[in-house]
Amino acid sequence: MSAFPGLPPFLLTGREAPPSGRDRRAHLLPGRPGRARPAGEAPRAAVVGGGIAGVAAAVALAERGVRVVLHERHGELGGRVRGWTTSTGETMTRGFHAFFRQYYNLRALLRRADPGLAGFRPVADYPLLHADGTRESFARLPLTPPWNVAGFVLRSETFTLRDVARMDTRAATALFDVSLPRTYAELDHVDADGFLRGIRFPDAARHLAFEVFSRSFFAHPSELSAAELVAMFHIYFLGSSEGLLFDVPRDAYPAAIWNPLREHLVSLGVEVRTGSAVDRVARRADGYRVSADGRDEDVDALVLAADVNGLRALVAASPDLGTPAWRARVADLRTTPPFLVSRLWLDRPARPDRAPFLGTSGFGRLDNISVLDHFEAEARRYRDRTGGSVVELHAYALDEGCDQDEVVATLLHEMGVVYPELAGAGARQEEHVLSADCPLFAPGSFTARPTVATPDPTLVVAGDLARVDLPVALMERAATTGFQAANALLGRWGLRGHDLWAVPNRGRSALLRRAARRARAGARG
């Protein structure tokens, strides 16, 4: 159902359709007016990076008639959400991703190739399990704040009304009055763990729920900005009535997402060059010379949508890009500690009542266990063919230099503790990804992050590493900055921008916002 019932699919003003969601307060950020297509020769842009941000930028530019060449160093599109074929013909990825209903701009991108999002299915629940046996569920909660919070507290095993009474309510009001970038100005210097301890958030709930959520950023709560955690709480819980549950692709990522999007890009005239690593970019008087795999090409504008390591390396190899201050910001970007994703094609099935995704805490290394054959077509075909199961294990925020074999052995043991029917199961095939390439949002880092705009108006940055003063996170931040990067260039060329949507950039309750303002005034006094 549309969040705006009664409106036609495309407004009479020519604006794009509103997001398909429940929240009537979803915030529209109108695209800048302009021409639908270039009046003369179309400008040419290069997009470096074929993940969510780069694909969003390429789609948005090409839809307005810009000639686009998209470079992706891997053999597949998708970036950190890509999938690739193993030697046995199975698909491996870097782990599951949750496509939340408040990811308006990401879903708008996906609709380019799948208008009804038929390739996705809802997940009934994402339970959280602690090693002490406590368990939380987000199923069947009210959707609208603050009733969703009340419903969670009333049935929670780890967060009770008694715990609420013990909290420092004055300090906790920051959760209910989020506004960006003000929230970063107030809380970015504090770490997430210190913030939760400071408001006397109950220990069990902190470890079970918020440690799991903070590790969505692949960082320990002590290394994550409290502002980032508070903003995330707003996006998924207190600021949105879309709920905490999400959708997942019905099939492996290439089949469900990236192959259709690649076909859409090609239909728009985009030159999609996978396996194309951009080595260097030189500034020219009228644009840029992009060097990739021994080939030089001139373009009018440049979108840098690489990950942290790729962006740092490319800027370091391109000494005339940007200003010294901007280059220093890029060089100072940090990545999170290593994470491990292990996918196992087992010789026995998981119990049919197991949740597709289970967040875990307190077991040691295991942070998430997913049963892929409970939702993904390719994995289900393996189960039907062999009688086994395809299981994925995640371990976040590992120590630098950790031993992969030792971590895998630990995960296998902990899998058997959580799901005893899988203890001792044999793996017909196993694939592992150990990587450290996600952006770290450390305390005090917000103002130093690169923004979409740069000192050069024909050079823009996109990706979840970028600073954006909107309540967006993770994949939605990548998609949003991709569209913003395209809009910045489109505006320069007098072309019409794309509408964007976001969760409301303030708390839902006027009463709680006033309480938060009084608390801040009292603290200053």
Buried (B, 14 or more C-beta within 10 A) or exposed (E): EBBBEEEEEEEEEEBBBBBBBBBEEBBBBEBEEBEEEBEEEBBBBBBBBBBBBBBBBBBBBBBBBBBBBBBBBBEBBBBBBBBBEEEEEBBBBBBBBBBBBBBBBBBBBBBBBBEEBEBBBEBEBBBBBBBEEBBBBBEEBBBBBBEBBEBBBEEBBBBBEEBEEEBEEBBBBBBBBBBBBBBBEBBBBBBBBEBBEEBBBBEBBBBBBBBBBBBBBBBBBEBBBBBBBBBBBBBBBBBBBBBBBBBBBBBBBBBBBBBBBBEBBEEBEBBBBBEBBBBBBBBEEEBBBBBBEEEEBEBBBBBBBBBBEBBBBBBEEBEEBBEEEBBEBBEEBBBBBBBBBBBBBBEBBBEEEBBBBBBBBBBBBBBBBBBBBBBBBBBBBBBEEBEBBBBBBBBBBBEEEBEBEEBBEBBBBBBBBBBEEBEEBEBBBBBBBBBBBBBBBBBEBBEEBBBBBBEBEBBBBBBBBBBBEBBBBBBBBBBBBBBBBBBBBBBBBEBBBBBBBBBBBBBBBEEBBBBBEEBBEEEEE
